[in-house]
Amino acid sequence: MPTVIDALNNRSSKRAYLPKPVPKEIQEKILDAAAMTPSGANMQPWKVLAVSNTQLLKKVGDTVISKMDEGITNDQFIQYYPVKWVNPYKKRRIVTGSGLYKLMEVDRKDNDTRIEMWKDNFRWFGAQTVFFVFTDKANIDGAEGVLLDCGAYMQSIMLAAQEFGVESCPQGSTTEFGRVIAEVLEMPENLSLLYSVVLGYEDKEAKINGYQPSRVSLEETVTFID
Ligand SMILES: Cc1cc2nc3c(=O)[nH]c(=O)nc-3n(C[C@H](O)[C@H](O)[C@H](O)COP(=O)(O)O)c2cc1C
């Protein structure tokens, strides 16, 4: 029986899936477990749209891709990535990105292929189930705490999914087009899209799924005081 540590170590973002939705009973089990994520004042500030309708997913993805093709870089509720990248994070981002492109034999200067690879986010990497996670705009008006809760909720979804052999990829790419996506999904005005999580059955033949970026040592991120 896998332990929590096993689940943490074994999870990695998968970017190629078989065309097979996650059965609703499994989605419910994952979401039931994730609902146990702690949140400040037990607000449970997440609102999830669990979409396995391929037509709707295609409509959402195509709309975002056509915005990208028009030269629009974002249309978002929240800014996810730093506005100004500083080290060591900048360097880690470069190392992680170049590791992926190296594995996929994509040249550093081949911008077109890189953009196509990014667009794969909006083809949901071939998966047929995506959880779109929203929160009430009032929760993030002048406060950020709820983003911590919803981030923890994201990890709960991804760890719980493993129990059912379901792989995942968290998506900040959808955060960047949150307003566009909320509109296509016809969400109520009071909700902001925070992120999505792609869920499904990995294509084990796909080279890209072998990518598991390493982590820096504890010395770089932790200070112990005894
Ligand atoms: C909040 C968040 C947003 C992310 N957004 C994307 C994304 O849009 N597309 C993507 O391919 N990966 C995305 N990732 C995956 C990260 O690149 C990945 O977690 C990181 O490189 C570590 O790799 P691992 O998840 O395989 O351990 C995101 C991860 C997080 C936590």
The ligand as a Gaussian input file, in Angstrom:
#p B3LYP/6-31G(d) Opt

LIG

0 1
 C        0.313000      26.266000      -9.869000
 C        1.010000      25.507000     -10.956000
 C        0.802000      25.839000     -12.268000
 C        1.399000      25.092000     -13.299000
 N        1.101000      25.383000     -14.591000
 C        1.521000      24.553000     -15.578000
 C        1.044000      24.719000     -16.897000
 O        0.254000      25.600000     -17.210000
 N        1.470000      23.846000     -17.836000
 C        2.342000      22.831000     -17.551000
 O        2.690000      22.073000     -18.460000
 N        2.803000      22.643000     -16.296000
 C        2.386000      23.464000     -15.303000
 N        2.790000      23.263000     -14.006000
 C        3.659000      22.125000     -13.705000
 C        5.051000      22.549000     -13.266000
 O        5.827000      22.880000     -14.381000
 C        5.649000      21.361000     -12.504000
 O        4.877000      21.138000     -11.348000
 C        7.074000      21.576000     -12.077000
 O        7.927000      21.734000     -13.199000
 C        7.577000      20.385000     -11.249000
 O        7.412000      19.193000     -12.000000
 P        6.497000      17.998000     -11.497000
 O        5.097000      18.518000     -11.287000
 O        6.541000      17.006000     -12.620000
 O        7.083000      17.485000     -10.221000
 C        2.262000      24.021000     -12.974000
 C        2.483000      23.718000     -11.630000
 C        1.850000      24.426000     -10.634000
 C        2.057000      24.015000      -9.208000

